[in-house]
Amino acid sequence: MPEETAPFRPLDVAHVRAALAGTLFGDVRYLTKTGSTNDDATALLARGDALGTTLVAEEQTAGRGRKAGRNWIAAPGSALLFTTILPATVPASDLWAVPFWVALCVADGIMQACAVHAELRWPNDLFVRNRKVAGILCTSRVTGGVAHVACGVGINVISTAGAHVAIDPPPAFLSDVAPTVRREVVLTEVLSAFERHLASLHAPAAVARTYEERAALPGAPYRVLVDGETLELDGIARGLGPDGALRLDVGGVEHAISLADARRL
């Protein structure tokens, strides 16, 4: 049974820093409350002196999802709300691959931390037991042909008192499956996965192929609502296009869908 009334326990950031000492991702900065770690990281991107820094907040007052008007809501102590600035630049033409790379790393980190399999769902979500457990939102600063990138991640970890807000469908928490999971361990393992897989960002096509395989994308039925449109499309995913678009076969006609609300059927 999940611990629906687990008491609030602040993140032990010292544990994370000690575990990551000497790595490219060892600069972990803890905020008790902020508007948005992505916004904070964007300000650091403009300065260019915080490569490899992770900003992790206990509470966000203006956390947001992929689409305007959608907020990421999480009670203090229940989630990991963080943004990591990559320690290396990315070619601007390869930015499309970064969210898929982040998703793979987050899934690997979760598995290492608590042996929970998180299902990847296009374009930027992870699910456990058919409910959303994590989301990804990246931001970047492009100068010439290269970009500095901040990878925003939200992971529902512990089902605490106050964590169950009116969200439809209700979210998943890692503690639903792994009751003894610790946020410090999850964050450490995700950042460790960033370090292990950093070099693979130089091969965006390989990232896409790995994502397709791990998400079991080819042949999967998806229902999508394309951004800016009102008509949903039901089709069969064929894979990712060269820019990360979902190749969706709808009645024998293939559509390349760049951004959409997507639900796997």
C-alpha positions in Angstrom: 0.0 0.0 0.0 1.3 3.5 -0.8 2.1 5.8 2.1 -0.6 8.4 1.5 0.2 10.3 4.7 4.0 10.1 4.7 5.4 13.1 6.7 7.3 15.9 5.0 11.1 15.3 5.0 13.3 17.9 3.3 15.6 16.7 0.6 19.0 15.7 2.0 21.0 17.6 -0.6 24.3 16.9 1.2 23.8 13.2 0.4 23.4 14.0 -3.3 26.4 16.3 -3.4 28.6 13.7 -1.7 27.5 10.9 -4.1 28.2 13.1 -7.1 31.5 14.6 -5.9 34.1 14.8 -8.7 31.5 14.3 -11.5 30.4 16.8 -14.1 27.1 17.0 -12.3 28.3 17.6 -8.7 27.1 21.2 -8.4 23.6 20.7 -6.9 21.9 23.8 -5.5 18.9 23.4 -3.2 16.0 25.9 -3.1 13.2 25.6 -0.5 10.8 27.6 -2.7 11.0 29.2 -6.1 8.8 30.1 -9.0 10.3 27.7 -11.5 13.6 26.0 -11.6 13.5 26.3 -15.4 13.2 30.1 -15.1 16.0 30.2 -12.6 18.2 28.1 -14.9 17.4 30.3 -17.9 18.9 33.2 -16.0 22.0 31.2 -15.4 22.2 30.2 -19.1 22.5 33.8 -20.0 25.5 34.2 -17.8 27.1 31.0 -19.0 29.0 30.2 -15.8 26.9 27.3 -14.4 27.6 24.4 -16.7 26.6 21.1 -15.0 24.6 22.9 -12.3 21.4 21.4 -11.0 18.8 23.5 -9.3 16.4 21.4 -7.2 13.4 23.0 -5.4 11.3 21.7 -2.6 8.4 23.7 -3.9 7.6 25.6 -7.1 4.9 28.3 -7.2 5.0 28.6 -11.0 6.1 25.2 -12.3 4.7 24.6 -15.7 4.1 21.9 -18.2 4.8 21.8 -22.0 1.7 23.8 -22.9 1.0 27.3 -21.8 -1.5 27.4 -18.9 -0.6 24.0 -17.6 1.1 23.9 -14.2 3.2 21.2 -12.5 1.6 20.8 -9.1 3.5 19.0 -6.3 3.3 19.1 -2.5 6.6 19.8 -0.7 8.4 16.6 0.0 6.5 14.6 -2.6 8.5 15.2 -5.8 11.8 16.0 -7.4 11.5 19.3 -9.2 14.8 20.1 -10.8 16.6 21.6 -13.8 20.0 20.6 -14.9 22.2 22.7 -17.1 24.2 20.4 -19.4 28.0 20.7 -18.9 28.6 20.8 -22.7 27.0 22.7 -25.6 24.7 21.0 -28.1 24.5 21.8 -31.9 21.4 23.9 -32.3 20.3 21.5 -35.1 20.3 18.6 -32.6 18.2 20.3 -29.9 15.2 18.2 -30.8 16.9 15.1 -29.5 17.6 16.4 -26.0 14.2 15.7 -24.4 14.3 12.1 -25.7 17.8 11.7 -24.2 16.6 13.2 -20.9 13.7 10.7 -20.8 16.0 7.8 -21.4 18.3 9.0 -18.6 15.4 9.6 -16.2 14.0 6.1 -16.9 17.5 4.6 -16.2 17.9 6.6 -13.0 14.5 5.5 -11.7 15.3 1.8 -12.5 18.7 2.1 -10.7 17.2 3.9 -7.7 14.2 1.7 -7.0 13.8 -1.0 -9.6 10.7 0.6 -11.1 10.1 0.4 -14.8 8.9 3.8 -16.1 7.3 3.6 -19.5 8.3 6.3 -22.1 5.5 8.1 -23.8 6.0 10.5 -26.7 6.6 13.4 -26.5 7.9 14.1 -23.0 6.3 11.9 -20.3 7.0 8.8 -18.2 4.3 6.6 -16.9 4.0 3.9 -14.2 1.0 1.6 -14.1 -0.6 3.7 -16.8 -0.4 7.0 -14.8 2.0 9.9 -15.3 5.0 9.8 -12.9 7.3 12.3 -14.6 7.5 15.0 -17.2 10.3 16.8 -19.0 10.6 20.4 -20.3 13.8 21.6 -21.7 14.9 25.2 -22.5 17.9 26.5 -24.3 20.0 29.6 -25.2 21.3 29.5 -28.8 24.3 31.4 -29.8 25.3 31.0 -33.4 25.1 27.3 -34.2 25.4 25.9 -30.6 23.1 25.9 -27.6 23.4 25.8 -23.9 20.6 23.6 -22.6 18.7 23.3 -19.3 16.8 20.1 -18.8 13.8 20.5 -16.6 12.4 17.4 -14.9 9.5 16.7 -12.5 9.2 13.3 -10.9 6.5 12.2 -8.5 8.4 10.2 -5.9 6.6 9.9 -2.5 2.9 10.0 -1.9 2.7 12.4 1.0 -0.2 14.1 2.8 -1.3 16.9 0.5 0.2 15.2 -2.6 -3.2 14.1 -4.0 -4.6 17.2 -5.6 -7.5 17.3 -8.0 -5.6 16.2 -11.2 -7.5 14.1 -13.7 -6.2 11.5 -14.4 -4.5 11.2 -11.0 -0.7 11.0 -11.1 1.5 8.0 -10.1 4.2 8.1 -7.4 7.3 5.9 -7.3 6.3 5.0 -3.8 3.1 3.3 -5.1 5.4 0.6 -6.4 8.6 1.0 -4.2 7.4 2.2 -0.7 11.0 2.7 0.6 12.2 4.9 -2.3 14.2 8.0 -1.3 14.2 11.2 -3.3 18.0 11.6 -2.7 18.7 8.3 -4.3 16.5 9.0 -7.4 18.1 12.4 -8.0 21.6 10.9 -7.6 20.9 8.1 -10.0 19.3 10.4 -12.7 22.2 12.8 -12.6 24.6 9.8 -12.7 22.7 8.6 -15.8 23.2 12.1 -17.3 27.0 11.7 -16.8 27.1 8.1 -18.2 25.2 9.0 -21.3 26.4 12.5 -22.0 28.6 11.5 -25.0 25.6 10.0 -26.7 24.1 13.4 -27.3 26.7 13.7 -30.1 24.7 11.0 -32.0 21.1 12.3 -32.0 19.9 9.7 -34.6 21.1 7.0 -32.3 19.3 8.6 -29.4 16.1 8.6 -31.4 16.5 4.9 -32.3 17.1 4.0 -28.7 14.0 6.0 -27.6 11.9 4.3 -30.2 13.0 0.9 -29.0 12.6 1.7 -25.3 9.2 3.3 -25.8 8.0 0.4 -28.0 7.0 3.2 -30.4 6.7 1.4 -33.8 3.2 -0.2 -34.0 1.9 1.4 -30.9 -1.6 2.9 -31.1 -1.7 6.6 -30.2 -4.4 9.2 -29.9 -3.1 12.8 -30.4 -4.4 16.3 -30.3 -2.1 18.4 -32.4 -1.3 21.8 -30.8 -3.5 24.5 -32.1 -6.1 22.1 -33.5 -9.4 20.6 -32.1 -9.6 17.3 -33.9 -8.0 14.3 -32.3 -6.2 11.7 -34.5 -6.2 8.0 -33.8 -3.4 6.2 -35.5 -0.4 3.8 -35.3 3.0 5.2 -34.5 5.7 4.3 -37.0 8.6 5.9 -35.2 10.3 9.3 -35.0 11.1 11.6 -37.9 14.5 13.1 -38.4 13.5 16.1 -36.2 11.8 14.1 -33.4 8.3 14.4 -34.9 5.9 11.5 -34.3 5.3 9.6 -37.5 1.6 8.6 -37.1 -0.2 6.4 -39.6 -3.9 7.5 -39.7 -5.9 5.3 -42.1 -2.9 4.7 -44.4 -1.8 8.3 -44.5 1.4 9.2 -42.5 1.4 12.4 -40.5 4.5 14.1 -39.0 3.4 15.5 -35.7 5.8 17.8 -34.0 4.0 18.8 -30.8 0.8 17.4 -29.5 -1.0 16.0 -26.5 -0.6 12.3 -26.9 -2.2 9.3 -25.3 -1.2 5.7 -25.9 -4.2 3.5 -26.4 
